[in-house]
Amino acid sequence: MRSSEGGEIISSYPTVSDPDAHGFRLNVGPNGELRVAIVNALSQSVHAARTRETGANDGEWHHVALIRRSGALLALLDGKSLDLFFRDDSVSGLRIGGHSALTIGASIPARGKVATDHFEGLIRELRIWDRALDVATVQNNRTFSSPVPSRG
């Protein structure tokens, strides 16, 4: 991603009316901090954290990764692990599940709601894996570009 302003990189909200189903948000704050939250508009439970200020909003290209393994979150910027500071009321282990609407470059908190927190910049590539990658794999993958399918 490349930005000098930040905003929502990716977000989701649950498409089922279940207080135990949660969506997530990953964004870059105004001071370059990475922020992540697991939330549900129907519930008061939230698992939210942020990093210290980084150079992620300096207008240069950066690789951002978020790993969730067994309810624990790990944020990486350009292949380096960042300390996450969790809110005092943060509840770990909230279920994300597979019934979610995904939004790239904005946040939509629930069905029928207006998109907010638009990403101000460029997102060149986005990858979502069906498993939690280890840090070494993320570091190796950050320099690998997916081939563009040819049109014939």
C-alpha positions in Angstrom: 0.0 0.0 0.0 1.1 3.6 -0.6 -0.4 6.5 1.3 0.3 9.8 3.0 -3.1 10.0 4.7 -4.0 6.4 5.7 -7.5 5.0 6.0 -9.2 1.6 5.9 -7.1 -1.1 4.1 -9.7 -3.9 4.5 -12.7 -4.6 6.6 -15.6 -7.0 6.9 -18.9 -7.3 8.8 -20.9 -10.4 9.6 -23.8 -11.1 7.3 -25.6 -13.1 9.9 -27.5 -11.7 12.9 -25.4 -13.4 15.5 -23.8 -11.4 18.4 -21.1 -14.1 18.4 -20.1 -13.5 14.7 -17.6 -10.7 14.2 -16.1 -8.7 11.3 -12.7 -7.1 11.3 -10.9 -3.8 10.4 -7.3 -3.2 9.4 -6.3 0.4 8.8 -3.5 3.0 8.9 -4.1 5.9 11.3 -3.2 9.5 10.7 0.2 9.0 12.4 1.1 5.9 10.5 0.0 3.5 13.2 -1.5 0.2 12.1 -4.9 -0.4 13.8 -6.8 -3.6 13.9 -10.2 -4.5 15.4 -12.5 -7.5 15.6 -16.0 -6.1 16.0 -19.8 -6.7 15.7 -22.4 -4.0 15.4 -24.8 -6.2 17.5 -22.4 -6.8 20.4 -20.3 -4.8 22.8 -17.4 -7.2 22.5 -14.4 -5.9 20.7 -10.8 -7.0 20.3 -8.8 -3.9 19.2 -5.2 -2.8 19.1 -2.8 -0.4 17.5 0.9 -0.2 16.9 3.2 2.7 17.7 3.5 5.4 15.0 5.3 4.0 12.0 6.3 5.4 8.6 3.4 3.7 6.9 1.9 6.9 5.8 5.0 8.5 4.3 3.8 8.3 0.7 6.1 5.3 -0.1 5.2 1.7 -0.9 4.8 -0.5 2.2 3.9 -4.2 2.8 1.4 -4.6 5.6 0.4 -8.0 7.0 -1.9 -9.2 9.7 -1.7 -12.7 11.1 -4.4 -14.2 13.4 -3.5 -17.5 15.0 -5.5 -19.1 17.8 -7.1 -15.7 18.5 -3.8 -13.9 18.8 -2.9 -11.0 16.4 0.4 -10.1 14.9 1.0 -7.1 12.7 4.0 -6.7 10.3 5.2 -3.7 8.3 7.7 -4.4 5.6 8.4 -7.8 7.0 9.1 -6.6 10.6 6.9 -7.6 13.5 5.3 -4.6 15.4 4.2 -4.5 19.0 0.4 -4.3 19.3 -1.1 -2.4 22.2 -4.6 -3.6 23.1 -7.5 -1.6 24.5 -8.2 -2.3 28.2 -11.6 -3.7 27.3 -10.3 -5.9 24.5 -11.7 -9.5 24.4 -9.4 -11.9 22.6 -10.6 -15.0 20.7 -13.7 -13.4 19.1 -15.0 -15.5 16.2 -14.7 -14.0 12.7 -16.3 -16.9 10.8 -17.0 -17.3 7.1 -20.2 -15.3 6.8 -18.8 -11.9 6.2 -19.0 -9.1 3.6 -15.6 -7.9 2.7 -14.7 -4.3 1.7 -11.4 -3.1 0.4 -10.4 0.5 0.9 -13.2 1.5 3.2 -15.2 0.4 6.3 -18.9 -0.6 6.2 -20.0 -1.5 9.7 -23.2 -3.4 8.8 -25.6 -4.1 5.9 -27.2 -1.0 4.5 -24.7 1.3 6.2 -22.6 3.9 4.3 -18.9 3.3 3.7 -16.6 5.4 5.8 -12.9 5.8 6.5 -11.9 5.5 2.9 -8.3 4.6 2.2 -6.4 7.6 0.7 -3.8 6.1 -1.5 -3.1 3.0 -3.6 -3.4 -0.7 -2.8 -1.5 -2.6 -5.4 -2.2 -6.1 -4.2 -4.2 -7.9 -1.5 -3.9 -11.5 -0.5 -6.1 -13.4 1.9 -5.0 -16.8 3.0 -7.1 -19.6 4.4 -4.6 -20.3 7.2 -2.3 -18.3 9.5 1.1 -18.0 7.8 4.2 -17.9 9.8 6.4 -14.8 9.8 9.1 -16.3 7.6 6.5 -17.1 4.9 5.1 -13.6 5.0 8.6 -12.2 4.7 9.3 -14.4 1.7 6.0 -13.6 0.1 6.3 -9.8 0.4 8.7 -9.7 -2.6 6.8 -12.2 -4.7 4.3 -10.6 -7.2 1.4 -12.7 -8.4 1.5 -13.1 -12.1 -1.1 -11.2 -14.1 -3.3 -13.6 -16.0 -3.0 -13.1 -19.8 -6.0 -12.3 -21.9 -6.0 -14.1 -25.2 
